[in-house]
Amino acid sequence: MIALIDYKAGNLTSVRKALAAVGADVYTPERAEELGRARGIIVPGVGHFGSTRALDSSWIGAIEAHISGGRPLLGICLGMQWLYQSSEEAPDLPGLGYLAGACRRLRPPASDRDIKVPHVGWNSLEPQGVGSIVDGIEPHAQVYFTHSYVAPVTDDTVTSTEHGEVFASIVQRGKVAGVQFHPEKSSDVGLRILRNFLAMVS
């Protein structure tokens, strides 16, 4: 059973449909205590980092207990950024802190006016490290992005992407993974990412 967390940061309908397409059993917990029965957790999200304020201490405690128990978690877009210590989009608000580093706004070169922020559209995944979340994904595979803030490239980075600058597009540490793009909008590649996550749950 996969817990899809709804903290009012985007429409969960397309994520639910994609998960149904790969055969996942999904529920949306209303209270943090309901995470106890989840075999895996997905934290989706779009928009401002401040939206993660809704994930208060009770949710954080339940999520940390889930991770400590060796159960997998996937962060999508804003959900991936929340795995880090902070974001300059809401500097007063800490992230989960599971991954080291801070997210920041994309800063393409001022000389290149063709690079727009937000970064919206298809772009490629460039291999950077090793992680089960990318099993079966070909180098340079295309996925769909829509975001203005990015995570740094670190030892946890599995793939990177370039849009004016290079940023982490997929990360994984143990059974915790994150994707900056939207797998639910990324056709077969996105569905494979979700299947790989389900394989971590099994």
C-alpha positions in Angstrom: 0.0 0.0 0.0 1.4 3.4 -1.1 0.6 6.5 0.9 0.2 9.5 -1.4 0.6 12.6 0.9 -1.7 15.5 0.2 -0.5 18.7 1.7 -2.5 20.9 -0.7 0.4 21.6 -3.0 -1.0 20.6 -6.4 -3.4 18.3 -8.0 -2.9 14.6 -7.0 -5.2 13.3 -9.7 -2.6 12.7 -12.4 -0.2 11.1 -9.9 -2.9 8.7 -8.8 -3.7 7.8 -12.4 0.0 7.1 -13.1 0.2 4.9 -10.0 -2.9 3.0 -11.0 -1.4 2.4 -14.4 1.6 0.6 -12.8 -0.7 -1.4 -10.5 -0.1 0.4 -7.2 -2.6 0.3 -4.4 -2.8 3.9 -3.1 -4.4 5.7 -0.3 -4.2 9.4 0.9 -3.8 9.6 4.7 -5.7 12.4 6.5 -3.6 12.2 9.6 0.1 11.4 10.2 -0.8 8.4 12.3 -2.2 6.7 9.2 1.2 6.5 7.6 2.0 3.5 9.9 0.3 1.0 7.4 2.1 2.4 4.4 4.8 0.2 2.7 5.9 3.2 0.7 5.3 6.9 0.8 5.2 9.4 -2.1 5.5 13.1 -1.4 4.4 15.0 -4.5 4.0 18.8 -5.0 4.2 21.8 -7.2 4.6 25.5 -6.4 6.1 27.3 -3.5 8.4 25.6 -0.9 6.3 27.4 1.7 3.5 24.8 1.0 5.6 22.2 2.9 4.8 24.1 6.1 1.7 21.9 6.2 4.0 18.9 6.9 4.3 19.7 10.6 6.2 17.9 13.3 3.6 15.1 13.5 4.0 14.3 9.7 7.8 14.7 9.9 8.0 12.3 12.9 5.9 9.7 11.1 7.9 10.1 7.9 11.2 9.8 9.7 9.9 6.7 11.5 8.9 5.2 8.1 12.4 5.9 6.7 14.2 4.6 9.8 12.2 1.4 9.4 13.8 0.8 6.0 10.7 1.5 4.0 10.9 3.5 0.8 9.9 7.1 0.0 9.7 9.0 -3.3 9.7 12.8 -3.5 8.3 14.3 -6.7 9.3 17.9 -7.8 8.7 20.1 -4.7 8.6 16.8 -2.8 12.1 16.1 -3.8 13.3 19.6 -2.8 11.7 19.1 0.6 14.1 16.2 1.2 16.9 18.7 1.5 17.8 20.9 4.5 16.3 24.1 3.1 15.4 26.2 0.0 16.1 29.8 -0.6 12.5 30.1 -1.8 11.4 30.0 1.9 14.6 30.4 3.9 12.9 30.5 7.3 11.4 27.0 6.7 13.5 23.9 7.1 13.1 20.9 4.9 13.2 17.3 6.1 17.0 17.4 6.1 17.4 13.8 4.9 19.7 15.0 2.1 22.5 17.5 2.7 22.4 20.9 0.9 20.0 23.7 0.0 17.8 24.2 -3.0 18.0 27.5 -4.9 16.5 29.3 -7.8 17.8 28.4 -11.3 20.5 31.0 -12.3 21.1 30.7 -16.1 23.8 32.9 -17.5 22.6 36.5 -18.1 24.2 36.3 -21.5 21.9 33.5 -22.7 18.4 35.0 -23.1 17.0 31.8 -24.6 17.1 30.1 -21.2 13.9 30.8 -19.5 12.9 30.4 -15.8 10.7 28.6 -14.9 12.1 25.6 -16.7 9.1 24.1 -18.4 9.2 21.2 -20.9 11.1 18.1 -21.9 14.8 17.7 -21.0 17.3 14.8 -20.7 18.6 12.8 -17.8 22.4 12.5 -17.8 23.9 9.7 -15.7 25.7 10.9 -12.7 25.6 8.0 -10.2 24.0 4.6 -9.5 20.5 4.0 -8.1 17.8 1.4 -8.4 15.3 4.1 -9.2 16.8 4.4 -12.7 16.9 0.7 -13.5 16.1 0.2 -17.2 16.3 4.0 -18.0 18.5 4.7 -20.9 21.1 7.6 -20.8 19.7 10.9 -22.1 16.1 9.8 -21.6 13.6 12.7 -21.9 11.3 13.6 -19.1 8.9 16.6 -18.4 9.9 19.4 -16.0 8.2 22.4 -14.6 10.1 24.2 -11.9 12.2 27.3 -10.9 14.2 25.9 -8.0 16.8 23.1 -8.1 18.7 20.8 -5.9 22.5 20.7 -5.9 24.5 17.9 -7.5 26.0 15.8 -4.6 27.1 12.3 -4.0 23.3 11.4 -3.8 22.7 12.5 -7.4 21.8 9.7 -9.8 21.1 11.9 -12.8 21.7 15.5 -13.6 20.0 17.8 -16.1 21.1 21.1 -17.6 19.0 24.2 -18.1 21.4 27.1 -18.1 23.2 25.3 -15.3 23.5 21.7 -14.1 21.2 20.5 -11.3 20.2 17.2 -9.7 17.2 15.7 -11.5 17.1 12.3 -9.8 18.6 11.5 -6.3 18.7 8.4 -4.2 20.1 7.4 -0.8 19.2 3.9 0.3 15.4 3.6 -0.2 14.7 7.3 -0.3 14.6 8.8 -3.8 13.5 12.0 -5.4 12.8 13.2 -9.0 12.7 16.9 -10.0 10.5 16.2 -13.0 7.0 14.9 -13.1 7.0 11.1 -13.8 3.2 11.2 -14.2 3.7 13.5 -17.2 6.8 11.8 -18.6 5.3 9.0 -20.6 7.0 5.5 -20.5 10.1 6.8 -18.8 8.0 8.2 -16.0 6.0 5.0 -15.6 9.3 3.1 -15.4 10.5 5.3 -12.6 7.3 4.6 -10.7 7.6 0.8 -11.3 11.2 1.0 -10.0 9.9 2.7 -6.9 7.3 -0.1 -6.5 10.1 -2.6 -6.8 11.7 -1.0 -3.8 8.5 -1.4 -1.9 8.2 -5.1 -2.7 
